[in-house]
Amino acid sequence: MKLSKKTLLIMLGLLLSVFVAACSSDDAGTGKSNGDSAKSGDGEIEQVINLTASATIPSMDSAKATDRLAAQYLNDTTEGLYRLGENAEYMPGIALDHEISADGLTWTFNLREDAVWANGEPVTAHDFVYGWTRAVDPVTASVTGLYTVSEVLKNGKAVNAGEMPLGELGVKADGDYTFVVTLEKPVPYFESLIVTTAFLPQNQKFVEEHGDKFATSYDTLLSNGPFKMTEWDSTASSWTMEKNEDYWDADVVQIEKMTYNVVKDPQVAVDLYGKGKIDRADISSDLVDEYLSHDDFTAFTENALFYLRLNQTRNEALANQNVRAAIISAFDKQALVDKILNNGSRVSYGAVPDNYSKHPKTGEDFREINGKLAEYDVEAAKASWEKGLKELGTDKVEIELLADDTEMYKIMTEYLANQLETNLEGLSISVRMVPFEQRIELDKNMDYDIEITGAGASYLDPYSWLNHFVTNGGNNMGYSSEKFDELIGLAMNEYALDPVKRFEAFLEAEKVLMGDSALAPMYQRSKAQLISPKLKDVYPMPFAKDYEYKWASVTE
């Protein structure tokens, strides 16, 4: 699958945009608003936002959802204990406040008494007990329940393994409006963890009434948040959310309706923006320079890393560390971000992003301290490749590269295949492109060789990035290291209340991970966008979801 230099140059000039969990758009080519805001019959500005999404929603069950796409809509329609506001400030949700015991193990949340579900039933502590317990219940088979919720709650792992009854989980309702949580051990990042989807409440009566159909269509969903789904099913390529008039803080919510359509071609999204059909568009590489000086252009770096997941279980070659090391070093990441993405994305050199977590004593950034652990180095790649082939007793290797079926990945897979095949003699890459939801399933079943994948921050802690790679921790690539597990164990247990030792254990764990050639970092994502100046107070989020719309509005 080698390409000529001429073909590669053509590729680098083609359309490409960054992958987004939920992308959107508005009016393009003038640098101005794409027309006046729509007005209702009484002259009021219609509070409607029209957006796009990159894929269909895999699941709207908060106990089962694992991706950032679902996280966006679940947080729009469901109120948890707290909600993230401007600058990711914790704002009251169903919880008014909380107290923490001196040993850090017991968290007591005092809940408001004026919150109701869309069916009129009150939101109580029992809904949190049920939602969290259902996530851990082995019958639910929840990935987040297994690797996130059960990991922090008292008896969580034993309950999830079926070794203890559900009632022994560390959650209880002390009356209707006091929710008491007991942790297995102190969790320094617990406050940021509880704004994620797995920790949302669920109405037991409603869930059980709908059984297997729960969360498969708009009429099998129950909202207690700012918005509610009014058009959607599990295969829909478009959906609608409307203001939830029963929301406890409905007076603050100005947006009456949000519409979404799946658009995989970024040029289509920009065209829709230019026609005033949508209110936000991600900009592909070939359009960045054209729109850079326009008033509605913006770009910002996210806490989102993209990398090649190297499955050590399906392909014998990838079980060889030298082969993996060769692949990691054999492609030019700087050219990838400069010429293909061209949106401000940065080269990634490890498993934890830039400007995300700082040393608690010195204030130095995690990435600055550990430096570049995975660099482009063709000579080193070739040396590792030769060693790997010798150990395998072959001079040829075939590897499949899995990616989403978007315009971005069509170009990126071509680029990566060309780089790898050119620099690693004897390597043949075949590309497999599938819809997002199918890739998630293939990933879950470890039915791939190399996968282009990405992750956003779930909570503000290095563990949010490193926990995926512990043995049997859901890394879905067969990686296992006793030393890595030991370091993560120390950070999460013995050093839990010692911030400096804990941080430094994470630093060492990342070095072990990258020293094992476990994954191939590519880039830390940035978004280049056109955003309608009519949109106000839409807050980008550094973790948990992409945007907050509770306080948003449409202006002149």
N, C-alpha and C positions, 0 to 999 in steps of 0.2 A: 504493500500500500504506500510505497514511496512516492513523493511528489517532486516535481521539478521546482527549481528556485522560482521560475516564472509563475508557476501555479500557486506556490506558497505566497508570493507577493500579492497575487490577485486575492487570495483568501484573506490576507491581512487587511485588505481594503474593503472587504465585504461588510454587510450589515451584521451587527452583533450587539446584544445588550446583555447586561448582567442578569443572572437568575434572581427572581424575586419570589418570595412566598406569597405576596399579594400585591401585584403592581397596579398602577392606575394612570389616568391622563386627562387633559383639557386643551385649550387652543394653542397652536404652535407658532407658526412662522413670523410673527410680527414683533415679538418682544413685548406685546401688550396683552391685555385681557382679550379673550376671544369673543367679545360681544357683551352686551348688557346681561345682567342676571335676569333669569326668568321671573315674571311677576304673576301673582294670582289675580283673580278678578277684582279684588278689593285694593289692588296696588301694592300689596305686601310682597317682598322678595320670597320666592319659593325656596324653602330650606331643603333642597334636594342635592345630593352629591352622586355623580355618576362615575363609576370606577371600573377598572379591569382587574382580573386575577390571572395568574399564570397557569392554573390547573383547577380541576374540580376538587371539592372538599372531600378528603378520604373518610372522615368520621366527624360527627358532631356530638359524640358521646365523650364527655370530659374525663370519664374514667379510662377511656381507651385511646384517645387522641395522642399522637406522638409528634406531630409536625407543626411547624410555625404557621402554616396556612390555616389549619383548624384552630390553632390558638388565637388567631386574630378574631375569628367570628364567635368563638366561645366566650372570649372576654368582652366582646361587644354585647352579647345577649345574656350573660350571666354575671351576677355580682358575687364576688367572693368576700373574704374577710376585709381586704383592702383593695384599693384600685390605685394604679399609678397615674399621677397627674403630670403637670408641666415639670420638666427636668427630672422626671421619674420620682417625684416626691410621693411618699405614701399618703394617700388620702383615705378618709373613712369610707368603708364599704358597708357590709352588714355589721362589721365590728366597729364599735365606737372607740374602744381602746383595749389595752391588754396589760396584764401584769406577768412578770417572769420571776420564778422562784430563785433564791440565792444560788442554788446549784445549777441553774440554767436548764433544768429538766422539765419543769411544769410551766406551761403557758396557759393563762386563763383569759379568755376573750369575752368581753361584755358586749352583747349584741343589741342592736336597735330593735324596737318593738313595732316600728311602723313600716317594715318591709314586707311585701307580699309577692307571691308568684302570680303569673298572669292569669291563673285560674281562681285567684282571690284568696288562696290559702296563705297563712303567714309563713314567712321564712324564719325558721327556728334553729336552735342548736342541733336538733335531731336531724336536720337536713345535712349538716356538715358531718355529723357522725355517720350517716348513711352513705354520703358521697365518698368520704375517705375510706370507709370500710369496704365499700363496693370495689374501689380501685385495688385494694389489697386482696380481696376475696379471690382465691385461686380459680374459682368458677368463672370469673370475669376474664381471666387470662390477659390482664392488662400489663403492657410493657412498662409503662410509667409506674404502675402499682408495684411491680416487681423490683424495679431499679431505683425508684425515687421515694415513693410514699412509704413502702415497707422498710426502707433503709433507715428512716429517721424516727418512726413511731415505735414506742415501746412494744415489744413482742411482734413487731411487724414481719420480720423474716419468718418466724415460727408460724404465724397465722397464714402467711402467704404460701408456706410449704405444706399447709394442712396439718401441722403438728399441734396447733392450739386452736380453740374455737374463736370465731369472729369477735365474740364479746370480750376477749382478752386484749384486743387491740387498744393502744393507749389513747383512746378518744372517748369522751363521755359528755352527755348533756346534764348539767346541774340545773334542772328546771328547763324552761323553754328558751331562755335568753342568756345563758351562761354556758360557754363551750370550753371544756377543759381538755388540754392536750398534754400527754406525758410522752417525752422523748426517750429513746433508748440511751442516748448520750447527748451531751451538749452539742448543738448544731449552730455554729457561728453565723451561718447564712440563712437561718430558718425564716426570718422575716421576708427576705426576697423570694424564698421558695414558695411561700403560701399565696403569692399572687399568680402562680402558674396554674395551668388548666387542671392538673390532677387533684388540686386542692379546692376545687369549686364544690359548692353544695349540690345535692340532687334531691328531688322530691320523691320519696320512696313509693308513695301511692301511685304517682304518675308513671314512674319507671316500670313498676311491676304490672300496671294496667296494660301497658303497650308491649311488654315482653321483648321478643326478638326484633320487633319493629321500632322499638324506642330509638330515637335520634336518627332515623332513616329518611325523614321528610319533615317539612315545616310543621305539620299538624301532629307530629309525634315528638315535638320539642316543647319545653316549658321554660319560659324566660322569667328572670327576676332582675334583669339588668336594664341598661338604658335603651336597648333596642330589642326587637324580636324578629325572627325570621317569618316572612309572610309568603314567600315563594321559594321553594327549594326541595329537592330530593337528592338521594345519594349519587345519582348519575347526572345531575343537572350541570349544564355549562353556563347557566345564568341563575341568579337568585336576587332576592330583594329583602332588605331589612327596613323596618319602620320603627318609629319611636314607640316605646312601650309606655303607654299612659299610666300604667299601674306601678311604674318604677318609683321607689321611695323618694328619689330626687328628680322627678320628671320636670319640675319647673326650671331646672338648670339646662336641660337638654333642648337645644334649638333645632337640630336636624330632624326633619320629619320623615325622610326616606333616603336610603342609599341603595343604588342598583349596581350589580356586578355582572360582567360578562367575561368569560374566559377568552383571552386573546394571547396566542402564543407567538405571533409574529410582531416584533417591536415596531416595524414600519407601519403596520396596520394601526397600532396604538397611537403612534405619532400623527397619523392621518386623521384618526378620530378626534384627537386633541385639537388639531388644526381646524376641524369643522365644528368645534364646540360641543361635541357629543360626549366627551368625558373630561374629567377635571384634573387628571394627573397622568403623565406619561414618562416612563423610563426611557432614557435616551441611549441609542445604540452608538457604537464607537465612531461610525462614519458621520454622525450628526453632531457630536459634541462640539467640534470647532465651529460649526455653523451657528449653534445656539448659545455658545459660551457667554456672549455679551448681552444676551436678552434678559429683560427684567424678570421673566418667569422661569429662568434657569437656576437650578441649585444643585449642589453636590455635597455629599457628606459621607464620612467613613462609618461603617457599622461594626458592631461586635458580631461579625459573621465570618467564619472561616470556611474555605472550600479546599478540598484535598482529594487525592486519589486513595480510596480505601483498597488495600491489598489483601485479598482473601487467601489465607494460607492453607485452606482446607480443600478447595476444589481443583486447583491446578498445582501439580507437583513442583513446578518451577518456582512458584511464589512461596512455597514452603522453605525455599533456600534464601538465607539472609543476604548472600552476596547478590543474588538476582534482584531482590527487593532494593538493596542499596544502589545498584546500577540504575534501576528505573527512577529512583528518587533524584538522582544527580544528572539524569540524561536529557532533561528538557529545560529550555530557557524560560524561566518564570518571568523575568523582567520583560522579555518580548511579549509574553502573554498579556501582562497587564498594560504595557505601553501601546502595543499595536493592535491587539485584539479587543481587550476590554475598553481601554482609552476612556475611563470614566472616573479616574482617581483611585481605583483599587490599588492596594499595595501588595508587594510580594510577601508571602508568608514563609517564615523560617522555622516554625515550630507548631506545637499543638495548642498554645495559648496566644491570643491576639495582642497587638500593640494597644497601649493606653487603656488597659482593662483592669489590671490589678497591680497595686503598688506594695512594696516592702513596708510592713508596718512600722519599722524603725527608721530606715533611711529614706523612704519615699521614692526609691528607684522603681521604675516600671519593670514588671516581670520579664518582658521581652528584652529589655535592655540588659538585664542581668544575665540571662541565659544566652543571649545573642543568636547568631545564625546557626541553627542545628541541622539545616537541610539546604544546601546550596547547589546551584548549577555548576557542574564541574565535569566536563566531557571526559577528560583523561582519567579521573578517578572512577567515573561510570564505566568506562571501557575496561579498566583493570578489575573492577568488581565483577563485571559481566564475564570476563574470561575465567575468573576463579569459579564463578557459579556454574558456567557451562561444563567446566572440567569436573566439578563435583557431581554434576548431574549425568555426566558421561554422554553428552550430546553436543551438537553444534547448531541446533535449531530449536526454537521455542515458539509455540503459538499461544497467544493470549487474547482473550476477549475483553473489550472495553465497553462497559455499560454506562449509559447516560440517558437523561430525559430527552424527549423528542421535541425540543425547542430549537428556534433558529440559532440561539447562542451556542448550544451544544453541537449543532451540526458543524459549525466552524471550529469549535474548540477540539472536538474529537479528531477532526482532520489534522489540526495542528499538532496535537499530542502524538497521534499515530506517526506522523511524518518525522517528528523529532526523535521519538523512541526507535523507530525502524532505521533511521539514518545513523544514529549514534551507537546503536547496539546491533552489530552485525549478527544475522541469523534470527533476529526477532521478527515475527509476523503478527500484526495487530488486526483483529477483526472488530468492527464496531457494531454494537447492538443498541438501538435507540427505541425507547418505549415510553408510554405515558407515565407521568409522575407517580400515580397511584400504583401502577404495575411495578415500577422500579422499587418502590417502598416494600412491596410484597417480595420481590426477588432478593432484596437486601435482607429482609427478615428471615428468609429461608436460606440465606447464604448461597444463592444460586447465581453466582457471578464470579469472574476472575478479578478484574479491576473495575471499580465503580467511581465515577465522578459524583461526589456528594458534598454537602455542606451542612453546617450547623450554626445556629444562633445561640446566644447566651440564654440559658434558662434562668439563671440567678447570678448575682454578682459575687462570684468566688471562683478561684482557679479550679476547684473541684467540679464545677459545671462543665469544664472541658475535659478534665482528666479522668473522671469517673467512668467514662465509656470504655476505658481500656483495661480495667481490672479483669482478672480471669472470671469468665462467666458473667461479665458485667454488661452484656448486650452489645459488644463492639461488632458483632456479626462479621468477623473476619478471622476468627480463630487465634487471635493474639493472646499469649499468656506469659507472664514473667513473675517469678517469685519475688525478685527484688523490687519490681514496680509495685506489686501488691503490698509488699511490706512497707514501703514508703507511704503509700496512700493510706494504709491502715494506721500508721503512726500519726499522720496528719489528721485523721478523722477520729482518733481515739486518745492516745496518750498525750498528743499535743493540741487537743481540741481547744483548750483554754490558754494556750501559749502561742499568741499570734506569730511571733518571730520564728520559733521552731517549726510551726505548722507551715508557714509560707516557704521556708527553706526546704522542707520535705517535699513540697510540691515542685520546687525548682529541680531537685535531684530526680524526682520521678519523671519529669519531662525529659531530662537527659537520658535516662534509661530507655524510655519509650522510643526516642529518636535514635539512640544508639543501637537499638534492635531493628532499626529500619522498618518500623511497624506501619507507617503511612507516609504518603508523599504530599507535604503541604504545597499548595499552589498560591492562593491569594486571600487577603482580607478584603471583603467586598466593600465597595463604595457604590453609591447610587448617584447617577447623574439624571436629573429629572426636569421636566417642565411641569410647573404647578400653577394652576390658575390663581391669580391674585385675589380672586373672590373668596377663596377658602381661608378662613381664619381659625386659629387655635386648634389646628390638627397637630398633635404632638407626636413626633417620632419617639420610639421607645428603644432603650439600649438592651433590653432583655424582655422575655416573656411573650411579647407580641411586637408587631411592627409599628402600629399607630394607635393613638387614643382619640376617639371621636366624641366623647361625652360632652366636652365643652366647645365643640366645633360649631361654626356657623358659616352661612353664605352671605356675603355683603355685596354692595353695588360694584 
